[in-house]
Amino acid sequence: MLETIPDQISFDEKNLHIRWKDGKECSYDLLRMRKMCPCAQCRGGHETTAKRVTGSIQEIQLRSFRKVGRYALSLLWSDGHDLGIYTYDSMRQSCDQGIPYTPAGEEG
């Protein structure tokens, strides 16, 4: 479980950076993370997860983040959106596999 606990979290204009407790460092593209927001609103509602409403976003800025318990981050975006819960497990898994961030249960 140590590998999915962040030690340090920071961000710049393009990426979210996490250094995990086991020492691994990962960076996540902010535009991709916003487009892949795991919340029901961005995924097209509760009826379907196939239709994303974030496809037209071309640029975004991360304003801030907050930890959600011991398992996730909530990100506040420049478009005012903050409903997505980005789990540490999903973030770490994408980093370990060398693939861009994809929420659990979805294909990139």
C-alpha positions as CSV (number, residue, x, y, z in Angstrom):
1,M,0.0,0.0,0.0
2,L,3.0,2.3,0.5
3,E,3.3,2.8,-3.3
4,T,-0.1,4.5,-3.5
5,I,0.5,7.1,-0.8
6,P,1.8,10.5,-2.0
7,D,4.7,12.0,-0.2
8,Q,4.7,15.3,-2.2
9,I,2.2,16.8,-4.7
10,S,2.9,19.9,-6.8
11,F,1.9,21.3,-10.2
12,D,3.0,23.6,-12.9
13,E,1.4,25.0,-16.0
14,K,1.2,21.6,-17.8
15,N,1.6,18.8,-15.3
16,L,0.7,17.5,-11.9
17,H,3.7,16.0,-10.1
18,I,3.6,13.3,-7.4
19,R,6.4,11.8,-5.5
20,W,5.1,8.6,-3.9
21,K,6.2,7.4,-0.5
22,D,8.3,4.6,-2.1
23,G,10.3,7.3,-3.9
24,K,8.8,6.9,-7.4
25,E,8.1,10.2,-9.2
26,C,5.3,10.6,-11.7
27,S,4.0,13.5,-13.8
28,Y,0.5,13.7,-15.2
29,D,-0.6,15.9,-18.1
30,L,-3.2,18.4,-16.9
31,L,-5.2,18.7,-20.1
32,R,-5.5,14.9,-20.3
33,M,-6.6,14.7,-16.7
34,R,-9.3,17.3,-17.2
35,K,-10.5,15.6,-20.3
36,M,-10.6,12.3,-18.5
37,C,-12.4,13.6,-15.4
38,P,-14.0,10.6,-13.8
39,C,-17.1,12.4,-12.5
40,A,-20.6,11.5,-13.8
41,Q,-21.2,15.0,-15.2
42,C,-18.1,14.9,-17.4
43,R,-18.6,11.3,-18.4
44,G,-22.0,12.2,-19.9
45,G,-24.3,11.5,-17.0
46,H,-25.3,8.4,-15.1
47,E,-26.9,6.8,-18.2
48,T,-23.7,6.3,-20.1
49,T,-19.9,6.5,-19.7
50,A,-19.2,6.4,-23.4
51,K,-20.0,10.0,-24.1
52,R,-17.7,12.6,-22.6
53,V,-18.6,16.2,-22.5
54,T,-15.0,17.3,-22.1
55,G,-13.8,16.7,-25.6
56,S,-13.9,20.3,-26.7
57,I,-11.6,21.5,-24.0
58,Q,-8.4,22.8,-25.6
59,E,-6.6,24.4,-22.7
60,I,-7.0,24.3,-18.9
61,Q,-5.2,25.4,-15.8
62,L,-5.2,23.7,-12.5
63,R,-6.0,26.2,-9.7
64,S,-5.6,24.0,-6.7
65,F,-6.1,20.5,-5.3
66,R,-7.2,18.9,-2.1
67,K,-6.8,15.5,-0.7
68,V,-9.9,13.3,-0.4
69,G,-9.3,11.1,2.6
70,R,-6.3,8.8,2.1
71,Y,-7.2,7.6,-1.4
72,A,-7.7,10.4,-3.9
73,L,-7.3,14.0,-5.0
74,S,-10.0,16.6,-6.0
75,L,-8.7,19.1,-8.5
76,L,-10.1,22.6,-9.0
77,W,-9.8,23.7,-12.6
78,S,-9.8,27.1,-14.3
79,D,-13.2,26.3,-15.8
80,G,-14.6,26.1,-12.2
81,H,-15.0,22.3,-12.3
82,D,-14.1,20.3,-9.2
83,L,-16.3,17.2,-9.1
84,G,-13.8,14.6,-10.3
85,I,-12.2,12.3,-7.7
86,Y,-8.8,11.1,-9.0
87,T,-7.8,8.0,-7.1
88,Y,-4.2,7.4,-6.1
89,D,-4.5,3.8,-7.3
90,S,-5.5,4.9,-10.8
91,M,-2.8,7.5,-11.0
92,R,-0.1,5.2,-9.7
93,Q,-1.2,2.4,-12.0
94,S,-1.0,4.6,-15.1
95,C,2.4,5.8,-14.1
96,D,3.7,2.3,-13.4
97,Q,2.4,1.1,-16.8
98,G,3.9,4.1,-18.6
99,I,0.5,5.2,-20.0
100,P,-1.4,8.5,-19.7
101,Y,-3.8,8.9,-16.9
102,T,-7.0,6.9,-17.3
103,P,-9.7,6.6,-14.6
104,A,-10.2,3.0,-13.3
105,G,-12.4,0.9,-15.5
106,E,-11.8,2.9,-18.7
107,E,-9.6,2.5,-21.7
108,G,-7.5,5.6,-22.8
